């Protein structure tokens, strides 16, 4: 695979795309993402985005979660917005007022003007995509770099459930029945989020060698500065403390509401036993 991002959509790539809808005429790809933070949810992706958001060499769309590739086959989904490539690429341009604002904050925070060298996207649901959707991403940019995060699957599932069933729904823990908790845990998408080895293999097999970084949620808690420097070096942007965001030592987008009841922990440990074994055997991780 090439290490250079294509600038123009070729006829060969047009023929390979099955789900991305293309406009007529020439399509420039110079603003297609150079890297993606793909999740899954509740593994520290919001923290990572927050602490890279003001880096003067990185362009971010105004939305953190775009859901473009993960919803290409689901036009009926409420998070679907468009399957057109020109719509997607249009998100990677700043109006003049926003460009000026980014320059102001970059000079104030980093002492440097805003001059993006890398275009990034962060959508957590991309982690669990099928290989055919990953292939659409890589067809458009064979040099794309990807960061996928891993976390104790039991804790990740509990955090995700609290966010969706409690915080986002404006409820308390006791308002959610045991059947509702367990239905959420066993949902097909939730099960895919826990299948780290499958998700990592799908991305690694599609990407160029060395273009996948597997980050650990524990590193955000235990060694956030060192981890952030590793990410900056992986992305090929300037690395240093001057580029750290304000939340480098703080949790971002946390859920509250207490610890996990034993009944849910026992259920999740049984449900995710194979995934926990994969993490132990493949990556030496156990909790």
C-alpha positions in Angstrom: 0.0 0.0 0.0 1.1 3.6 -0.6 1.9 5.9 2.2 0.5 8.9 0.3 -3.1 10.1 0.3 -4.5 10.3 -3.3 -5.5 13.8 -4.3 -8.0 12.9 -7.0 -10.6 10.1 -7.0 -9.5 7.7 -9.7 -11.8 5.7 -12.0 -10.3 2.5 -10.4 -11.5 3.6 -6.9 -14.9 4.6 -8.3 -15.4 1.0 -9.5 -14.5 -0.4 -6.1 -16.9 1.7 -4.0 -20.3 0.0 -3.3 -21.9 2.1 -0.7 -20.4 5.6 -1.0 -22.4 7.6 -3.5 -20.2 9.7 -5.8 -20.9 13.0 -7.6 -20.3 13.3 -11.3 -17.1 14.9 -12.4 -13.7 15.2 -10.7 -13.6 14.7 -6.9 -10.6 16.0 -4.9 -9.6 13.9 -1.9 -7.0 16.2 -0.4 -9.3 16.9 2.6 -10.4 13.3 3.1 -9.3 12.2 6.7 -5.6 11.3 7.2 -6.6 9.6 10.4 -9.6 8.4 12.3 -10.3 7.7 16.0 -12.8 4.8 15.7 -13.8 3.9 19.2 -15.7 2.0 20.4 -17.8 4.1 22.7 -16.7 4.6 26.4 -13.1 3.7 25.8 -11.6 7.3 26.0 -12.3 8.5 22.4 -13.9 11.8 23.7 -10.9 12.4 26.0 -8.5 11.8 23.0 -10.5 14.1 20.7 -10.7 16.8 23.4 -7.0 16.8 24.0 -6.1 16.9 20.3 -8.9 19.4 19.4 -6.7 22.5 19.6 -3.6 21.1 18.0 -2.6 23.7 15.4 -1.6 21.0 12.8 -4.9 19.1 13.0 -8.2 19.9 11.3 -11.4 18.6 12.9 -14.9 18.9 11.6 -17.3 20.8 13.8 -19.0 17.6 14.7 -17.1 14.9 16.6 -19.4 12.1 15.6 -20.3 12.1 11.9 -21.5 8.4 11.5 -20.9 8.7 7.8 -19.4 5.3 7.0 -21.1 3.3 9.8 -24.6 4.3 8.5 -24.0 3.9 4.8 -26.2 0.9 4.6 -28.8 2.2 7.0 -30.6 5.2 5.4 -33.5 4.7 7.8 -31.3 5.2 10.9 -31.9 8.5 12.8 -28.2 9.2 12.7 -27.9 8.8 8.9 -27.5 12.1 7.2 -26.1 11.4 3.7 -24.3 8.7 1.7 -22.8 11.2 -0.7 -19.1 11.7 -0.7 -19.3 15.4 -1.6 -21.5 16.0 1.5 -18.9 14.2 3.6 -15.9 16.1 2.2 -17.8 19.4 2.7 -17.5 18.9 6.4 -13.8 19.3 6.2 -13.8 22.9 5.3 -14.0 25.9 7.6 -15.9 29.1 6.9 -13.7 32.2 7.1 -14.9 33.2 10.6 -14.1 29.8 12.0 -10.7 29.7 10.4 -9.9 33.1 12.1 -11.2 31.9 15.4 -9.1 28.8 15.2 -6.0 30.9 14.5 -6.8 33.1 17.5 -7.1 30.2 19.9 -4.1 28.4 18.4 -1.9 31.5 18.9 -3.3 32.0 22.4 -3.0 28.3 23.5 0.0 27.0 21.6 1.8 30.2 20.5 1.5 29.0 16.9 -0.8 29.9 14.0 -3.4 27.3 12.9 -1.9 25.5 9.9 -3.5 22.0 9.6 -1.3 19.2 8.1 -3.6 16.3 9.1 -7.4 16.0 8.7 -9.0 13.9 11.4 -12.4 12.3 12.2 -13.6 10.7 15.4 -16.7 8.4 15.2 -16.8 5.7 17.8 -19.1 3.4 15.9 -16.5 2.9 13.2 -14.6 0.4 15.4 -17.2 -2.4 15.0 -17.9 -1.9 11.2 -17.9 -4.8 8.9 -14.9 -5.3 6.7 -16.7 -4.1 3.5 -17.3 -0.7 5.1 -13.7 -0.5 6.3 -12.7 -1.2 2.7 -14.6 1.8 1.5 -12.6 4.0 3.9 -9.3 2.5 2.8 -10.2 2.7 -0.9 -10.6 6.4 -0.5 -7.3 6.8 1.4 -5.0 3.8 1.4 -2.6 5.8 3.7 -5.3 6.5 6.4 -4.1 5.9 10.0 -6.5 4.6 12.6 -6.6 4.7 16.4 -8.8 2.0 18.1 -9.2 1.9 21.8 -9.6 -1.1 24.2 -11.0 -1.2 27.7 -12.1 -3.9 30.1 -15.2 -5.1 28.2 -17.3 -5.5 31.3 -16.6 -1.9 32.5 -17.1 -0.6 28.9 -20.5 -2.2 28.6 -21.6 -0.9 32.0 -20.4 2.6 31.2 -22.2 2.5 27.8 -25.4 1.2 29.4 -25.4 3.9 32.1 -24.9 6.6 29.4 -27.7 5.4 27.2 -30.2 4.0 29.7 -29.7 6.5 32.6 -27.9 9.7 31.8 -29.3 10.3 28.2 -32.8 9.1 29.3 -32.9 11.4 32.3 -33.4 8.4 34.6 -31.9 6.9 37.8 -30.3 3.5 38.0 -33.3 2.1 39.9 -35.6 3.2 37.1 -34.1 0.6 34.7 -35.2 -3.0 35.2 -32.8 -5.9 35.2 -34.4 -7.1 31.9 -33.6 -3.7 30.3 -30.0 -3.8 31.5 -29.5 -7.3 30.2 -31.2 -6.6 26.9 -28.8 -3.7 26.4 -25.8 -5.7 27.3 -26.7 -8.5 24.8 -27.7 -6.2 21.9 -25.9 -7.2 18.7 -24.0 -3.9 18.4 -22.9 -4.1 22.1 -21.6 -7.6 21.5 -19.6 -6.3 18.5 -18.1 -3.6 20.6 -16.7 -6.2 23.0 -15.1 -8.3 20.2 -11.8 -6.4 20.2 -9.8 -9.0 18.4 -12.2 -9.2 15.5 -12.5 -5.4 15.2 -8.7 -4.9 15.4 -8.1 -7.7 12.9 -10.6 -6.2 10.5 -8.9 -2.8 10.6 -5.3 -4.1 10.7 -5.9 -6.4 7.7 -7.2 -3.5 5.6 -4.6 -0.9 6.6 -1.1 -0.3 5.5 1.6 -1.8 7.9 2.0 0.3 11.0 -1.1 2.4 10.4 -3.1 1.1 13.3 -2.6 2.2 16.8 -4.3 0.2 19.6 -4.7 2.5 22.6 -5.6 1.4 26.1 -8.2 3.1 28.3 -5.9 2.4 31.3 -3.2 4.6 29.7 -5.5 7.6 29.8 -5.9 7.0 33.6 -2.3 6.0 34.4 0.0 7.8 31.9 -2.1 10.4 30.0 0.8 12.7 28.9 3.0 9.8 27.6 0.0 8.3 25.8 -0.9 11.6 24.1 2.7 12.1 22.9 2.6 8.6 21.4 -0.6 9.5 19.6 0.9 12.8 18.2 4.0 10.9 17.0 1.8 8.2 15.4 -0.2 10.9 13.5 3.0 12.7 12.3 2.3 16.1 14.0 4.4 18.1 16.3 4.5 16.6 19.8 5.1 18.3 23.1 3.4 19.5 26.3 2.5 22.8 24.6 0.0 20.9 22.5 -1.8 19.2 25.4 -5.4 20.1 25.9 -6.8 21.4 29.2 -8.3 18.1 30.2 -5.2 15.9 29.9 -5.5 15.0 33.6 -9.3 15.1 33.8 -12.0 12.7 32.9 -14.0 13.8 29.8 -17.7 12.8 29.3 -17.9 10.7 32.4 -21.0 8.9 33.6 -22.1 8.9 37.2 -24.4 6.9 39.3 -22.4 4.5 41.3 -20.7 1.2 40.8 -21.9 -1.9 39.0 -24.2 -4.2 41.0 -22.9 -7.7 41.4 -25.8 -9.1 39.4 -24.8 -7.1 36.3 -21.1 -7.8 36.7 -21.7 -11.6 36.9 -24.0 -11.5 33.9 -21.5 -9.5 31.9 -18.6 -11.7 32.9 -20.5 -14.8 31.6 -21.7 -13.0 28.5 -18.2 -11.6 27.6 -16.1 -14.6 28.8 -14.7 -15.3 25.3 -13.9 -11.6 24.7 -12.1 -11.4 28.1 -10.1 -14.5 27.2 -9.1 -13.0 23.8 -7.8 -9.9 25.5 -5.8 -12.0 27.9 -4.4 -14.3 25.3 -3.7 -11.8 22.5 -2.7 -8.7 24.5 -1.8 -10.0 28.0 -4.6 -7.8 29.4 -6.7 -9.0 32.4 -8.6 -7.0 35.0 
